[in-house]
């Protein structure tokens, strides 16, 4: 058994976060697991879906199959599976804060997050674009980088949760000069790749078609890649996004950098949805997450799949172990 302690935030209480936390209780996990949630909610959800799980307060004990150790947080109001309630948003954010600050303070070595519902958080009057941005503010990290992984396919994003109208203005030389070193450093430190190969997509169709379909490739992306190559980074691109994710290119690539959310994550989720992992780079802490949402229609029915959560837990363990070397 390792000394790694993971914090697992159970996320939106009306969604499948509690379900998948309960479902992984039976696994053999090589860590200590602090489940951030509400014991009464977890007990009620376990009874609802017919899971036999022992629930105990977390006090630093090792994970044992069949048992979840919980850092208990009181709910604001009772929960009905599948029914969102803005009143419980402070509870959701307190789980995140416990995970973030506990990891910053060394109580946990990594944070794994279950799904939250952006809409209900905003309905509660709290502006929230996603975990990535919330984590960055809490950690005072100037530029978080979102990356999803599915096996050896890794796709990072130059921008995160923006409307398409906003994306071109955010594709700047300054941003790319920051994002690419963050990505390369993470690939070396967290994944053991000594000289990672990064493939960068263009922004426009056909990577701008020589300037006829846009000039961001010529004026912004290519100059940055040339400069960073001269410093030793192994960079390919900018490639047209519609042909970048082909088997020969994937085989020759350790990670892709896409310019915006759906450009990169559509192929990643097609390839590995349900078993992919969301990783936030550029933070002082390790954070991984499931690749899916709250799935309100599945909550409380015992039908939620746990492959993505299992992969997120294992990746967090691997990253924490590598950091401790």
GILIN-V676235 format. One record per residue. N is the residue number from 1. RES is the residue in three letters. PHI is phi in radians with two decimals (* if undefined). D_CENTER is the distance of its C-alpha to the mean C-alpha in whole Angstrom. Layout:
BEGIN
n=(N N)
res=(RES RES)
phi=(PHI PHI)
d_center=(D_CENTER D_CENTER)
END
This chain:
BEGIN
n=(1 2 3 4 5 6 7 8 9 10 11 12 13 14 15 16 17 18 19 20 21 22 23 24 25 26 27 28 29 30 31 32 33 34 35 36 37 38 39 40 41 42 43 44 45 46 47 48 49 50 51 52 53 54 55 56 57 58 59 60 61 62 63 64 65 66 67 68 69 70 71 72 73 74 75 76 77 78 79 80 81 82 83 84 85 86 87 88 89 90 91 92 93 94 95 96 97 98 99 100 101 102 103 104 105 106 107 108 109 110 111 112 113 114 115 116 117 118 119 120 121 122 123 124 125 126 127 128 129 130 131 132 133 134 135 136 137 138 139 140 141 142 143 144 145 146 147 148 149 150 151 152 153 154 155 156 157 158 159 160 161 162 163 164 165 166 167 168 169 170 171 172 173 174 175 176 177 178 179 180 181 182 183 184 185 186 187 188 189 190 191 192 193 194 195 196 197 198 199 200 201 202 203 204 205 206 207 208 209 210 211 212 213 214 215 216 217 218 219 220 221 222 223 224 225 226 227 228 229 230 231 232 233 234 235 236 237 238 239 240 241 242 243 244 245 246 247 248 249 250 251 252 253 254 255 256 257 258 259 260 261 262 263 264 265 266 267 268 269 270 271 272 273 274 275 276 277 278 279 280 281 282 283 284 285 286 287 288 289 290 291 292 293 294 295 296 297 298 299 300 301 302 303 304 305 306 307 308 309 310 311 312 313 314 315 316 317 318 319 320 321 322 323 324 325)
res=(UNK UNK UNK UNK UNK UNK UNK UNK UNK UNK UNK UNK UNK UNK UNK UNK UNK UNK UNK UNK UNK UNK UNK UNK UNK UNK UNK UNK UNK UNK UNK UNK UNK UNK UNK UNK UNK UNK UNK UNK UNK UNK UNK UNK UNK UNK UNK UNK UNK UNK UNK UNK UNK UNK UNK UNK UNK UNK UNK UNK UNK UNK UNK UNK UNK UNK UNK UNK UNK UNK UNK UNK UNK UNK UNK UNK UNK UNK UNK UNK UNK UNK UNK UNK UNK UNK UNK UNK UNK UNK UNK UNK UNK UNK UNK UNK UNK UNK UNK UNK UNK UNK UNK UNK UNK UNK UNK UNK UNK UNK UNK UNK UNK UNK UNK UNK UNK UNK UNK UNK UNK UNK UNK UNK UNK UNK UNK UNK UNK UNK UNK UNK UNK UNK UNK UNK UNK UNK UNK UNK UNK UNK UNK UNK UNK UNK UNK UNK UNK UNK UNK UNK UNK UNK UNK UNK UNK UNK UNK UNK UNK UNK UNK UNK UNK UNK UNK UNK UNK UNK UNK UNK UNK UNK UNK UNK UNK UNK UNK UNK UNK UNK UNK UNK UNK UNK UNK UNK UNK UNK UNK UNK UNK UNK UNK UNK UNK UNK UNK UNK UNK UNK UNK UNK UNK UNK UNK UNK UNK UNK UNK UNK UNK UNK UNK UNK UNK UNK UNK UNK UNK UNK UNK UNK UNK UNK UNK UNK UNK UNK UNK UNK UNK UNK UNK UNK UNK UNK UNK UNK UNK UNK UNK UNK UNK UNK UNK UNK UNK UNK UNK UNK UNK UNK UNK UNK UNK UNK UNK UNK UNK UNK UNK UNK UNK UNK UNK UNK UNK UNK UNK UNK UNK UNK UNK UNK UNK UNK UNK UNK UNK UNK UNK UNK UNK UNK UNK UNK UNK UNK UNK UNK UNK UNK UNK UNK UNK UNK UNK UNK UNK UNK UNK UNK UNK UNK UNK UNK UNK UNK UNK UNK UNK UNK UNK UNK UNK UNK UNK UNK UNK UNK UNK UNK UNK)
phi=(* -1.41 -1.59 -1.23 -2.00 -1.78 -1.77 -2.07 -1.40 -1.49 1.25 -1.05 -1.21 -1.49 -1.71 -1.56 -0.96 -1.07 -1.09 -1.27 -1.12 -1.12 -1.19 -1.49 -1.04 -1.39 -1.41 -1.52 -2.01 -1.52 -2.93 -1.69 -2.15 -1.71 -1.50 -1.60 -3.07 -2.05 -1.08 -1.13 -1.08 -1.11 -1.14 -1.14 -1.19 -1.08 -1.15 -1.13 -1.79 1.39 -1.63 -1.76 -2.34 -1.50 -1.98 -2.37 -1.11 -1.35 -2.39 1.59 -1.38 -1.22 -1.19 -2.15 -0.94 1.63 -2.32 -2.02 -1.81 -2.06 -1.57 -1.33 -2.23 -1.18 -1.28 -1.46 -2.58 -1.00 -1.93 -1.98 -0.96 1.56 -2.07 -1.18 -2.50 -1.01 -1.08 -1.58 -1.07 -1.00 -1.09 -1.04 -1.26 -1.17 -1.07 -1.08 -1.09 -1.05 -1.16 -1.16 -1.26 -1.14 -1.33 -1.03 -1.54 1.55 -1.18 -2.14 -1.66 -2.84 -2.06 -1.99 -1.96 -1.43 -1.30 -2.00 -1.93 -1.06 -1.07 -1.23 -1.14 -1.18 -1.09 -1.41 1.56 -1.99 -1.06 -2.66 -1.73 2.79 -0.92 -0.97 -1.23 -1.12 -1.08 -1.09 -1.11 -1.13 -1.58 0.95 -1.68 -1.19 -2.56 -1.33 -2.14 -1.51 -2.38 -1.93 -2.22 -2.47 1.15 -1.61 -1.45 -2.20 -2.26 -1.78 -2.15 -1.27 -2.24 -2.02 -1.63 -2.22 -1.22 -1.05 -1.08 -1.54 -1.03 -0.96 -1.18 -1.61 -1.51 -2.13 -1.06 -1.06 -1.11 -1.14 -1.18 -1.58 -1.14 -1.11 -1.12 -1.07 -1.12 -1.12 -1.08 -1.12 -1.12 -1.30 -1.37 -1.61 -2.10 1.23 -1.63 -1.18 -2.33 -1.12 -1.77 -2.03 -1.86 -1.93 -1.50 -1.43 -1.56 -1.70 -0.97 0.98 0.91 1.57 0.87 1.13 1.73 -1.37 -2.07 2.37 -1.99 -1.08 -1.12 -1.30 -1.65 -2.11 -1.26 -1.05 -1.04 -1.15 -1.09 -1.10 -1.14 -1.25 -1.08 -1.12 -1.60 1.89 -1.32 -1.67 -2.17 -2.05 2.24 -1.31 -1.75 -1.02 -1.13 -1.32 -2.20 -1.25 -1.65 -1.77 -0.90 -1.10 -1.24 -1.03 -1.11 -1.68 -2.25 -1.59 -2.78 -1.77 -2.03 -1.66 -1.41 -2.63 -0.88 -1.29 -1.06 -1.70 -1.47 -1.08 -1.23 -1.08 -1.32 -1.08 -1.28 -2.41 -1.05 1.63 -2.38 -1.51 -2.28 -1.68 -2.13 -1.73 -1.71 1.48 -1.81 -1.37 -2.11 -1.59 -2.40 -2.19 -2.70 -1.18 -1.73 -2.26 -1.63 -1.36 0.80 -1.00 -1.21 -1.70 -1.08 1.43 -1.89 1.23 -1.91 -1.26 -1.58 -1.97 -1.03 -1.16 -1.15 -1.03 -1.15 -1.15 -1.12 -1.16 -1.15 -1.11 -1.07 -1.06 -1.15 -1.16 -1.12 -1.17 -1.13 -1.38 -1.22)
d_center=(25 23 23 19 18 15 14 12 12 14 13 16 19 20 17 16 14 18 19 16 16 20 20 18 21 23 21 22 20 21 19 20 18 18 17 17 19 22 25 27 24 23 27 28 25 26 29 28 27 29 27 29 27 28 26 27 26 24 26 25 26 24 23 25 25 26 25 22 23 22 21 23 23 25 25 26 28 28 25 26 24 23 24 22 24 23 25 22 20 21 20 17 16 18 16 13 16 17 14 14 17 18 16 17 20 20 20 17 16 12 10 8 8 9 10 12 14 14 18 20 18 20 23 23 24 21 19 15 14 10 8 7 11 12 11 12 16 16 15 18 16 17 15 11 10 7 7 7 9 12 14 16 15 12 12 11 12 15 14 12 13 17 19 21 24 22 20 24 24 21 22 24 25 24 20 20 22 19 16 18 19 16 14 17 17 14 15 18 17 14 16 19 20 23 24 21 21 20 20 20 21 23 23 26 28 29 28 30 33 35 34 36 33 31 31 28 28 31 31 28 25 28 30 26 26 30 29 26 28 31 29 28 25 25 24 25 25 25 25 25 22 24 25 23 21 24 25 27 24 21 23 24 21 18 15 16 16 16 17 16 13 15 17 14 12 15 16 13 13 17 17 14 13 13 12 9 6 3 4 5 9 12 12 15 12 10 7 5 4 6 7 10 11 14 17 19 22 21 21 24 25 24 22 18 17 15 14 11 11 13 11 8 11 13 11 10 14 15 13 15 18 18 18 21 23)
END
